[in-house]
């Protein structure tokens, strides 16, 4: 009878363990040179790095994006219409995927 009671005590939700994770160093660096100004962002993913770039006040010239991950590097030229689209939240995941194609 004691065996049945012991098994019932062990049932239930498992205890949650707290795991401490050290913050990672940013892996991706993105810089945008547009109209003589340089805007930079960094993050653990390309999307985080892209979202950390501050939006320029006025976009009326071409922009050159430089994406780097460790020793991999990619440069892309964007015309004003497409450069404005980079800062729309809905299009950022698609553009981040486009940036990652050349780094692999």
C-alpha positions in Angstrom: 0.0 0.0 0.0 2.9 2.4 0.7 4.1 1.9 -2.9 0.9 3.3 -4.3 1.1 6.4 -2.0 4.7 7.0 -3.0 3.8 7.0 -6.7 1.0 9.4 -6.2 3.2 11.9 -4.4 5.6 11.9 -7.4 2.9 12.7 -9.9 2.0 16.2 -10.9 3.8 19.1 -12.6 7.5 18.9 -12.8 9.4 21.6 -11.0 10.7 24.5 -13.1 14.4 25.0 -13.2 15.8 28.5 -13.6 18.6 28.7 -16.1 20.7 31.8 -16.2 21.9 32.7 -19.7 24.8 35.1 -20.2 24.0 37.9 -22.7 25.5 37.1 -26.1 27.8 39.5 -28.0 26.0 41.0 -31.0 26.7 38.9 -34.0 25.4 41.1 -36.8 26.4 44.7 -37.6 24.6 46.8 -40.2 25.6 50.3 -41.3 23.7 52.5 -43.7 25.5 55.4 -45.4 22.9 57.7 -46.8 23.3 61.4 -47.8 26.7 61.8 -46.1 25.4 60.3 -42.8 26.2 56.9 -41.3 23.6 55.0 -39.3 24.6 51.8 -37.5 22.8 49.0 -35.7 23.8 45.7 -34.1 22.0 42.7 -32.8 22.0 38.9 -32.3 19.9 38.5 -35.5 19.8 40.4 -38.7 16.2 41.6 -37.9 17.3 42.9 -34.5 20.2 44.8 -36.1 17.9 46.2 -38.8 15.4 47.4 -36.3 18.1 49.0 -34.2 19.1 51.4 -37.0 17.6 54.9 -36.4 15.4 56.1 -39.3 16.9 59.1 -41.2 14.7 62.2 -41.1 14.5 62.5 -44.9 15.4 59.9 -47.5 16.1 61.4 -50.9 19.3 59.8 -52.0 20.7 56.3 -52.5 21.8 54.3 -49.5 24.6 51.7 -49.1 24.0 49.0 -46.6 27.0 47.1 -45.2 26.1 43.9 -43.4 28.7 41.9 -41.5 28.8 38.8 -39.4 32.2 37.9 -38.1 34.5 37.8 -41.2 31.6 37.6 -43.7 30.6 40.9 -45.3 28.0 42.1 -47.9 27.3 45.5 -49.4 24.0 46.4 -51.1 22.9 49.6 -52.8 19.3 50.7 -52.4 17.5 53.4 -54.3 15.3 55.9 -52.4 12.0 54.2 -52.9 13.3 50.8 -51.7 15.3 52.5 -48.9 12.1 54.0 -47.5 10.6 50.5 -47.4 13.4 49.2 -45.3 12.0 51.2 -42.3 8.4 49.9 -42.6 7.9 47.3 -39.8 5.8 45.0 -42.1 8.6 44.7 -44.7 11.6 44.3 -42.3 11.4 40.5 -41.9 11.5 40.1 -45.7 14.4 42.5 -46.2 16.3 40.8 -43.3 15.9 37.5 -45.1 17.2 39.2 -48.3 20.2 40.4 -46.4 21.0 37.0 -45.0 21.1 35.3 -48.5 24.6 36.7 -49.3 26.1 35.9 -45.9 25.6 32.1 -46.1 
